[in-house]
Amino acid sequence: MTKAGHKVTGVGPDAPTVVNEKGAKQSAMPYKFTDFDARHVLRVAAVSARGCQKYGPKNYMGISTLDHLDHALTHINAFLAEDPQEDHLAHAICRIYFAMATSEAAIAPTFAVPAPESRCPDRSAGCPAECKAGAGDPCPMDPLDERNSK
């Protein structure tokens, strides 16, 4: 895919290098997808696919963040009420994703992210040479540092 989009923090030729216990090197990764059970991710993707067929591609972008959150909360409460009509948790997660996509700040850095082990422990001292980020620069390993998305 060559279409221009948003820069993904921590991915690219300038990503810091880490060395594993066997001495092998690779780019540091600030994301952890393997903790998500693929079966549950597929449930959410199936809800999205059905919505795309019913309403059209990316229709959710025309719906307000608050409407998405109201629908997510409705699905959560329907799940709690043991309503059997549909996969309410998958629908709730899908609507929360849509709320994130439609909000003005898709990633609001309002909480501290634990530093990955590969990240510099002391930003004031600068980074190792592999990192190429100096003191005061956005840490390329911090996906929530809004300076990385510009």
N, C-alpha and C positions, 0 to 999 in steps of 0.2 A: 504494500500500500504506500503510495508516494504522496498522498494528499497531505497538505500541511495541517497540523493540529496543535494540540498543547504539548509542550515539552514535558516529558516524564522525568521527574527528578530521580537521580541516581542511576539512570540508564543512558549509556552512550559512551563515546570514546574517551571522555574525560573522567569516567567513574573511577574512584580509588581502587587500587589493587589490594587484595588480601591474599594471604598465604595460609593454606590449611595444614593440618598436622602431618601430612605426607610431603609437604614442601611444594605442592602444586599451587599455582597462582591463577586467580580469576578476578573478575570485577566484583567488588562488594555489592551486596544486594540488600536494600533497605525494606524489602517486601517479603511477606511470608504467606504464600498462597497454599502451600501444601497442608496447612492446618485446617483448611476448609474441606469438608467432605464433598467430593465431586457429585454425589447423588443429590445433595441438597442444593448445590449450585445449579444442577440440571433442572431441579424442580422450579427454581426461580426463573431460569431461562425459558422453561416451557410456558410459564404464565406470561412472560414477556412476548413470546412468539404468538400465543393465542390473542393477546391484545393487539399485536401488530397486524394480524390477519383481520381482526374485527374492526379496528379503528384506523389502521394505516401506520406506516413507519414513523417513528418519533412523534406520534400524536401527543405523547405525554409532555412534550416541550411546550405545548399550548395550554397546559393546565397549571394553575398556581401551586407553589410549594405548599401552602396551607391546605389546599384541596387534597393534594397527595397525602399529607400527614393525617387529615381527617379520614381518608379512606384506609390508610394503614392502621389507624387506631380502631376503626370499625372492624377490620379483619382480625386484629388482636382480640378485641372483645367478643367477636363471633367465635373465635377459637376457644376462648375462656368459657363461653356459654355452651361449648361442645356442639356447635352447629356443624352438621355433616355435609353441607352442600358443596363445598369446594376446599381446596388446600389453602386455608386462611393464613397460615404462617408464610407460605411462599408468596401469596398475594401481598401480605404486609411488608415483607422484605423488598419485593419489587417496587411497591409504592414508596418505601423509604429511599430506595435507590433513585427513583424518579424525583423525589423531593430534593435529594442531594444535587441531582443534575439541573434542576430548575432554580435552585436557590442562587442568590447573587454571589455568595461566597461558597463555592462547592466544597472547599476545604477551609474551614475556619480554624486557624491555629489558636484555639483558646485553651488548650491544655498542653502540658509538657509530654513529649514523646520520649520514652526511654531511649537512650543513645545506643545504637547498635554497637556490638563489640568492635567493629572495624572503624568506628568513628573516633575522631580525636577526643581524648578525655578532657583536654584543657584547651578550649578554643582560643583563650587569650595568648597561648604560647604558639599559636599557628598549627599547621598540619604537617604531617610527614610529606616528603617530596612527592610521593605518589599521588597525594590528594590534590595538589595544585591549588588549594584554597588557603589564603592567608588569614591572619587574625582579623576578625570583623567581617569577613566575607561569608556568604551563605554556605553552610556546610552542604556539600553535594549529597550527603547521605541522609539528609533530613527532608523527607517528603512533605512535611507540613510547613517548612520554611517558605513563606510566600514569595520570597525573593528568588527562589529557584524556578518559579513558573513563568517568569517574565522572559 
